[in-house]
């Protein structure tokens, strides 16, 4: 195809795809099939690959992600993103209305909107093109996350009918409940910790370095405001209608209210519908509609006087506690889980709730067949918060914590000062074996992705592996042809896991690649009780090899900064176990890295004993590079400034509060050049 024809075809394909995105993700009125849409997108991407000069940064093809962002530079908000004053009572809402009436000479009306439980975002458009996306941050500056925001298909990259030159829109990025549950289910399979709630999941997704991963998170966004000079609107309601016409996803769940009676009506309707919504809300936002009146009411130092957020109380449901099961994790920790009569709560059917530990069971004084109250609150994970004591039928049997492991029968242990019971049979307890292997292959540990999604269960069931070291002695002949039927927990349908030629080669290739994983991650992957990712890194740097760490006494371990007595005893117990030493020797024979490349001892490193806080954007290094440079020279990086901070390494757009605190404490503020000089000296 000739260049000019390609240009015209790319323009037409982009127009069509943008229109279909708008119909599907904003209007929820798709006009073509998924297959037809995919064919249009594939044609566009093929032409852009053939004619790279025609690739527009806001092309629909950019939504699929794939770009890697190593840093999210700080960006100032032209219009500050203030928080809202909150209330939980109608009396305080009436007091808010009275304050409005005392200030304004004329009558006023409100706009009520649902308060979405997500991440606030500011989007800047110039001549109809999205040019920048910035998180709220501290309200004055946030992180630029434009690359990741482009993967959200309900956010227009090019506007439909906007005639305004430059303006900002404000919205809330959120993760739908179904996407959140699917994400946590996947994390559970790979041995990673799940997100506490959809809000945290959305925030974490926006800071992923790989935009292709963000695209798979199914984030969405409601727009609820616009800022700019010379905007042709007199009221907030007018601007919302215009934003819809421009192609933004603006919720239909908003209403103009002429009285507080209408405001309370909207609040009550929202609370009734809350459980059935496919996304999380935690209240209603009430805003004075007229912009001139908003200006007259003005702002406090923290929030606007013309708006307030009415917060809903946590949702609660009553149901019967029929039983308690005890689940064993990879470290042997035993967690009690309440088995409940199914009850509808916050849009989903709840059958189980976490009880955390024995102390929680005793605190609630739980008995079998108790009527209990269950809440989700801000979290998706249900919890029992109270017992309906008058409804208890006597005699009722008290619930006691398990004395033996429910999986292997070994007597449980509970260390002094701890609230958790654990099974000490780490070598033969089935869920511990499974959990250790899943932790070992997880992304933050050895990152052996090809072994996820039920494959480790298959290998264990076929007696191909019984501990983590067995993975490196698997052969092609061991794996080819293995298969197993498993029950999908979502669909409750059976599916078959089968090891064909490509699957086997991918597994062996991933295992080979994992031999290059650095010592600090190998140490974390071993799954030593109480040893997390951060401390594994510190111990790897301090001792530099598994041999030196293995020989360290409890006292020598405690001497390492931030290693406590429990962690030191747990590490010592791990290396005193002959079975663990045997596994390490087999992993060493498989050529895993058990020493750092660091040749200097930490005491001789240039920044040993000094602590740093890093803030701002740098020219020569990314923020992560600065941190790695400091840690590589024995320094310690902290997130907040204190009197013990040695230096603040500051780039452009350093946080104003951090600068103020550093100056008040007389802590030296240096740049990347001064940091290099410190290391040289």
Secondary structure by P-SEA (a helix, b strand, c coil): ccaaaaaaaaaaaaaaaaaaaaaccccccccccaaaaaaaaaaaaaaaaacccccccccccccccccccccbbbbbbcccbbbbbbbccaaaaaaaaaaaaacccccbbbbbbbbccbbbbbbbbcccccccccccccccbbbbaaaaaaacccccccccccccccbbbbbbbbbcaaaaaaaaaaaaaacccccccaaaaaaaaaacccaaaaaacbbbbbbccccccccccccaaaaaaaaaaacccccccbbbbccaaaaaaaaaaaaaacccccccccbbbbbcccaaaaaaacccccccccbbbbbbccbbbbbbbcbbbbbbccccbbbbbbbccccccccccccbbbcccaaaaaaaccccccbbbbbbccccbbbbcccccccccccbbbbbccccccccccbbbbcccccbbbbccccccaaaaaaaaaaaaccccccccccccaaaaaaaaacccccccccccccccccccbbbbbbcccccbbbbbcccaaaaaaaaaaaaaaccccaaaaaaacccccccaaaaaaaaaacccaaaaaaccaaaaaacccccaaaaaaaaaaaacaaaaaaaaaaaaaccccccccccccccccccccccccbbbbccccaaaaaaaaaaabbbbbcccccccccccccccccaaaaaaaaaaccccccaaaaaaaaac
